[in-house]
Amino acid sequence: MRKYLLMLVILGSISEAFGQNKNETLKLSISEAQTYALQNNRSVQAAKIDIEMANKKVWENLATGLPQLNFASNYQHQFVIPELSLGPYLDLNSLPDGTLTKNDITNAYKNSPPFALGVANNTVFDFTVSQLIFSGQYFVGLQAAKVLKQMTEKTLVKTEDQTKEMVADTYYLVLVLGENERVLTESLKSVDQTYNELVQMNQQGLNEETDVDQIKISRSNIQTLITSLESQKEISMKLLKYQLGIGFDQLLMLTDSLPGIIAQGNIQYLSSTEFNVKNSLDYQLISSQEKISALLLNLEKSKYLPTISGFYRHEEQTNQPAFNFAIKDIAGVTLSLPIVTSGQRNAKVSQAKYDLEKSSLNKANVEQGLIMEFETAKSNYQTAFSNFTTNKESMELSKKVYNKTIIKYREGVGSSFELTQNQNQFLTAESNYYNSILSLLNAKAKLDRILSSSN
């Protein structure tokens, strides 16, 4: 009974610990979120499994050329055992003493008893050791497996870089949506104050009802925008959790602020940035693909060469017959060489040559494409930074004008139309500003990914 109570206490403690971990808020900065994703993102984990599989594939190909030991057991039961007789033989003990006659010698011949040429039940054990001595296909296959392993390792790095970029994009999106929501909420408070003042003025007959209606429409528009931003933020947060490899019910807090991220170095790519396409992961992957095509060509050519292997075999029987002609130990060498294939090998070699030519063309095409991708990403970053600077200034100016319009309206020297117009202008400038922030941060994340894979 005490054992069961102790087990229940232990299980309860474990369950309580897991419950605390699940309810604990996960707090991550942008760099911490990227590091967390590299450990828990399912695509990254799958790429790591691919590396382990590639390691086993290399060993599999290597083991083909190492000594192989095989064991075989064969049980046999013969229902009818054949017999053999050696015919009559001269029995010297049957010869009489003294002078022998022809009849004495003839009578001394007796039929030999038959003997079995096998046994009813027998088990044969066979031990065979084989060793590949020479095979062109083996050596080429071993080289190909190593290249494939290198490609898998580079693919993992590429997957990690892409994951970091996706996490950064989503992280930035959540921050932008949250900051936009915060500013709109503050604007809504100001609009609510103006709306309440207009309602009181209308009740006193100091303004027209259309003035109140226009402000009410603007107020409803801002509320709709806030609701939309809240929904987008919730979906974006779920997307971020998915990219991090955590459950949707996990509490998550982003510790970095949008102004802090913007101030961390938005001008780092405005100056001249070097890009070495030879060091790019995509370029290295396509180069490895070209190596694979060259190895496949060598593989087809190696089929013209012979395959040589040696073996040693030892055989044991549990019940040996009286006359056993089986050889217990035997060693030998096997040579295999196809002589005539009716042009099949030539056709395969030609196909492999064409595949190598295509790989070379793809490599040149990817090289130019990577350079274009970098130049485009750099240009997009510079354009995004210019738009960010312009939209920031426009938002500050429109906010300034809007605040002055509110003061003028409250003092009775401004119209409701002017107030609504300037408010819409401010909201548009604010939307453009946050869109430019997101474009700038996304462009930065893309350049981070491109340049990190080429260093």
N, C-alpha and C positions, 0 to 999 in steps of 0.2 A: 504493500500500500504506500509506503514511504517512497518507493521508487517511482510509482506513478505520479505522486504529488510533486516530486522533484522534477520529473520530465515536463509536467504541466507548467511549472514555474519557469523552466528554461525556455519552453516554446512561447510562453506568454511574453517573456523578456525579449526574445527575438522578434516576435510580431510587433511589439511596441517600438523596438528600434527601427524596424522597417517603416512603420507608420510615421515615425518622426522624420525619417529621411525623405519620405514621399511628400510630407507637408512642409518641409523646409524650403524656403525660397532660395532659388539658385540665382546668385548675383554675378553678372558677367560684364566685363568691359568688352570692347570690340576685339582686342587681341586675345582675351581669355575665351571669348566665344569661338573664335577661329581655332584656337588650340583645343578646346573642348570638342569641337566638331571633328577634328582630325582623329580623336580617340573614339568617338561614338557614332559618327555618321556611318550609315549602313553601306553606302557606296564605297567609302574609304575602307571599311572592314572587308568588303568583298574583294577589293583590289589587293589587300594584304593576304587574303586567302589565295588569290591567284599566284602570288609570289611563292607561297609555300608549295602550291601545286607545281610550279615551274621548277623548284628545287628538287622535288620528287621525280619530275620528268627527266631532269639531268641525270639523276642517279639511276633511273630506270634504263636510260640509254647506255650509261657507263657500265652497268652491271651486265649488259648483254655481252660485252667482251671479256668479262671475268670468268674464271672457272665455274662450271655448272655441275652439280652433283644431283643425280636422279636415282630414285629407288623404285623398283617395280616388284610386285609379288604376283605369282600366278599359281593358282591351285588347279590340279587336273585329276579327274577320276576316269579310269578306263573300265568300261563294262566288260569287254572281252580283251584279254591280254594275248597278243600273238606269241606263238612258241616256235622255236627253231631246233631242229635235230641235226647233228653233224653226220648222221649215218652210221653204218657198222664200223667197229674198230677192233683191232686185234688184242684180245685179252690174254696176255702172256701167262697169267696164272692158270688159265684153262688148258695150256699145252701139257701133254704128258711127258714124263721123263723118258729119256732114251731116244731112240730113233724116231723122228717125226715123219708121218706120212702126209700125203696130200689131204686126206680126209681129216687128219688131226688139225692141220692148219685151218682148213675150211670150217671145222666145228668150233675153232677158237674165236672166230669173228662173232661179235655180238652187237646188237643195235644200241647206240648211245641213247641215254634218256634225254627227252626234250627239255629245253630251258626257256624261261620267259624272256621276251625281248622288252619288257617294261615292268612297271609296278602298277598296282590298282590305284593307289592314292599317292600323290606326290605334290609337293609345293616347291616352286622354283623362286629364289630370290635373286634379283638382278641389281647390281650396283654399277652405275655408269658415270664416269667423269669426262666432261667434254670441255674443250678450250678453243675459242675462236683464234685462229692464227693470223689470218689476213682477210679483211673485207673493206673495200672502198666505201661501201654504203654505210658501214658502221662508223668510220671516222668522220664522214660528212655529216651523218645524223647527230653525232656527238657535238660537232661544231654548231649545228643548227639549234640544238637544244640550249646551248649556252647563250646564243644570240637571242633566242626567245625569252630566256630568263632575264637578260638585260633589258629587253623591250618591256617585260612585265614590271620590272623595277621602275623604269621611266614612266610607264603608264600610271603607277601608283603616285609618283610625284606630280604628274599632270592632274590626276584626280584630286589630290590634296590642294593644288593651286586653284582648281576650279571650285572646289568646295569652299575654300577661303573667300574667293570672290563672291560666290552666291551668298554666303553668310554675311559678308560685309554689305552687299546690296540690300538684303532684307533688314539687317540691323539699322542701316541708314534710313530705310523707308519707314520703319517703326518710329525712329526718332523724329523724322520730318513730319510724319502724321501727328505725332504727339505734340510737337511744338506748334504746328499749325492749329491744332485743336485748342491749345492753351491760349494762343493769341486771339483766336476767334471767340473763345469764351470770355476773355476780357473785353473784346469789342461788344459782345452781346450785353455785358453789364452796362456799358456806356449807352448802348441803344435802348436798353430797358429803362434806364434813368430818363433819357430823352423822351421815350414813349410815355412814361408816367407823367412827366411834366406837361407834355402836349395834351394828354387826356384831361388833366386838371385845367389847363388853359382853355380847352374846348368847352368844358363844363361851365366856365366863367364867360364864355362867349368871346374869348380873345383871339381865336383862330378858327379856321374852317375845318370841317370834318374830313375833307380830303387830305389835309396835312397829316392828320392822325392815321388815316388809312395808308398813306405812303410809307410812313415810318413803321407801321404794323407789317406791311409787306416786306420791308427790308429786314425787320426783326424775324419774320418767318423764314426768309431766305437764309439768314445766318444760322438759325436753329436747324434747318435742313442740312446745311453744310456740316455743322458739328455732328449731327447724327450719322451722316455719310462717312465722316472721318473716323468716328468711333467704330463703325462697322469695318472699314478698311484696316484700321489699326488692329482690330481683333483677328481678322483673317491673316494679316501680315505676321502677327505674333505666333499664330499657329504654324505658319509656313516656316518661321525661324525655328520653332521647336522641332518641326519635322527635319529640318536641315541639321540641327544639333543632335538628333537621334534620341530625343526625350519624349515622354508622353505629353499629350495635350493637357492633361490635368496637373502637370508639374508647374509650380509657381516659378515665374521667371521675372527678374528685374534687370534692366539694362542700366549699368552704372555710368556709362559715358554720356555726356551731354552733347547736343548738337552744336552749340557755340564752341565747346571745347574741341570737338573734332575739326570744325572749320578752321580754328586757330592753330591747329597742329601742323600745318604745312601745306596749304592749298596752292602754294606757288612753287612747290618742289619740282614740278615738271614743266614750268614755263621756260626755264633755261634749256640749253641744248642737252639732250639726253642720248647716250650711246646705246645702240642696240646691235648686238652681235648675233646674226641669224644662225650662225654655226652652232652657237651654244643653246639655241632654243630647243625645248623638249620636243616640240612637234617636228622640227628639222631632224633631230636625232632619231626620233621614231621612224620617220620615213627613210632615213639612211639605214637604219636597222632592217627595214623592210626590203631595201635594195640588197643588203647583204644576204637576207634569207633567199631572195630570188637567185642570187649568184650561187648560193649553196645548193639550191634545188637543181640548178643547171649542172653543178659538179656531181650531184647525186645521180642524175640520169646518165652522165658520162661514166660514172664509176661502175655502172651496170655492165660495161664492157669488160671489166676486170674480173678475175676469178675470185671465188670465195673458198678459203682453205680453213679447215678446222681439224683438230685432233681429238681422239677419244681413247679411253681405257675402260674396259668392262670386265667385271668379276661376277661369276654366277655360282650360286650354291643351291643344292637340292636337299630337302629333308629326308628323302627316301630314294636312294640311288639304285637303279637296276643293276643286275649282275654285270651286264655288258653296257657300259655307259660311254657313248662316243661324244658327249657334250664337252666343249672346251671351257674350262673354268676361267681362264684369263686370256684376254685378247686386247691388243692395242692397234690403232690404225690412224690413218690420215685420209680425210675426205676432201676432194677437190670438185667444185661445181663451176662449170663455165658454159653458159648458153652459146651455142654456135650459130644457129639460124633462127631469127625471129621475124623474118619476112618484112623487115623495115619498121617494126614496131618501136625499137629503141631509137632509131633515127628520128621518127616522128615525135617521140617524147622529148628528145634533145632539142629539136626545133621549137617545140612549144615552150620549153623552158627558156630558150633564148629570147623569144618574143616577150615572155613575161618579164625578163630582166630589162629589156628595152622599155617596156611600159613603166616599170618601177623607176628607171632613170628619168623618164619624162615626168612622172608624178613628183619625183624629188625636186626637179627644177621648177615645176609648177608650184609646189608647196613653198619653196624658198622665196619666190616672188610674192606669193600670197601672204607670207608672214611679214615680209617687209611692208607690204601695203597695209596689213592689219595694224602694224605698229604706227605707221605714218598717219593712218586714219584715226587711231585711238589718241595719238598725241594732238592732232588737229582738233578732234572733238573735245579734248580736255581744255585746250586753249580757248576754244569757242565757248565752252561751258563756263570757264572762269570769267571771260568777258561778259557773258550774259548775267552771271551771278553778280558781278560788280555793278552793272547797269541796273539790274532789277532791284538790287539792294538800295541803291540811291533813289530809284523811282518809288519804292515802297515807303522809304523814309519821308520823301517829299509829299507823297499822296496822303500819308498819315498826318503830316503836319498841316496840310491844307484841310483835311477832313476835321481835325480837331479845332482849327480856327473857324470852320464853317459851323460847327456845333455851337461855339461861343457866340458867333454872330447871330445864329438862329435864336438862341436863348435870349439875346439882347434885343431881338425883334428887328434886326436889320438884314436878315437873310431869309430866303424862301425855303419852303419844304422841298421844292424841286431841286434847288441847288444842293441841299443837304443830302437828298437821296442820290443825286448824280455823283457827288464827291464820295459818298459812302461806297457806291458801286465801283467807282474808280479805285478806291483804297483796297476793296476786297479783291479786285482783279490784279492789282499790283502785288498784293500779298500772296495770292495764288501763284503768280508768275515767279515771285521771289523764292518760294519754297520748292517749286518745280525746278528752278535753276540750281538750288542747293542740291537736290536729289540728282540732277544730271551731272553736276560737278563731282559729287562723291562717287557716283557710279563710274564716271570716266576715270577717276583716280583709281578705283578698285580694279578696273580693267587694265590700266597701265601697270599697276602693282603686279597683277598676275602675269602679264606679258614679260615684264622686265625681270621678275623673280625667277622665271623659268629659263632665262637666257644669261644668268650670271653664274 
